[in-house]
Amino acid sequence: MREALEAVIRCAFDTLKLHRVQANYQPHNLRSAGLLKRLGFEIEGHAKNYLYLNGAWRDHVLSSRLNPDFDPEHMLA
């Protein structure tokens, strides 16, 4: 999973020139939390009843990683 996410982040930042990528996970999912932290994602907040999964509304942790090399001059008009 780490290799796949690293590839997606490279594509998002280097090829697509995006400013940020986001990833959300359920609070009890410590493996996802740890992976995202190792990949440089920062927690931005918590969303109550964010998604309806397996018959119930589930809270999620909202996280993102900003592109340190983002250049607004490359934004599409």
C-alpha positions as CSV (number, residue, x, y, z in Angstrom):
1,M,0.0,0.0,0.0
2,R,2.9,2.4,0.8
3,E,4.4,1.9,-2.7
4,A,1.0,2.5,-4.3
5,L,0.3,5.7,-2.3
6,E,3.8,7.0,-3.0
7,A,3.2,6.5,-6.7
8,V,-0.2,8.3,-6.5
9,I,1.3,11.2,-4.6
10,R,4.2,11.5,-7.1
11,C,1.7,11.6,-10.0
12,A,-0.6,14.1,-8.2
13,F,2.3,16.5,-7.4
14,D,4.8,16.0,-10.3
15,T,2.5,15.1,-13.2
16,L,-0.8,16.7,-12.4
17,K,0.8,19.6,-10.5
18,L,-1.9,19.5,-7.7
19,H,-1.6,21.7,-4.6
20,R,-2.8,19.0,-2.2
21,V,-4.1,15.5,-1.8
22,Q,-6.5,14.3,0.8
23,A,-7.1,11.0,2.6
24,N,-9.8,10.1,5.1
25,Y,-9.9,7.1,7.5
26,Q,-12.0,5.7,10.3
27,P,-10.6,6.6,13.8
28,H,-10.1,3.0,14.8
29,N,-8.0,2.2,11.7
30,L,-4.5,2.7,13.3
31,R,-2.7,1.1,10.3
32,S,-4.1,3.6,7.9
33,A,-3.4,6.4,10.4
34,G,0.2,5.3,10.7
35,L,0.8,4.9,7.0
36,L,-0.6,8.3,6.2
37,K,1.5,9.9,8.9
38,R,4.7,8.3,7.6
39,L,3.8,9.6,4.1
40,G,3.6,13.2,5.4
41,F,-0.2,13.6,5.8
42,E,-1.4,15.9,8.5
43,I,-4.7,15.6,10.4
44,E,-7.0,18.5,9.5
45,G,-10.1,17.5,11.5
46,H,-12.8,14.9,12.3
47,A,-16.0,14.4,10.4
48,K,-18.9,13.0,12.4
49,N,-21.2,10.5,10.5
50,Y,-19.1,11.1,7.4
51,L,-20.0,7.9,5.4
52,Y,-22.7,5.3,5.6
53,L,-20.8,2.0,5.7
54,N,-22.0,-1.5,6.7
55,G,-25.4,-0.3,7.9
56,A,-24.2,2.7,10.0
57,W,-22.9,6.2,9.8
58,R,-19.1,6.2,10.5
59,D,-16.9,9.0,11.7
60,H,-13.7,9.7,9.8
61,V,-10.4,11.5,10.4
62,L,-9.6,14.0,7.6
63,S,-6.0,14.4,6.6
64,S,-4.1,16.0,3.7
65,R,-0.6,16.5,2.3
66,L,0.4,19.7,0.6
67,N,2.7,19.8,-2.4
68,P,5.9,21.6,-1.1
69,D,6.8,22.5,-4.7
70,F,3.5,23.8,-5.8
71,D,3.7,26.6,-8.3
72,P,0.5,28.6,-8.9
73,E,1.9,29.8,-12.2
74,H,1.2,26.3,-13.5
75,M,-2.5,26.4,-12.7
76,L,-4.9,25.9,-15.5
77,A,-7.0,29.0,-16.5
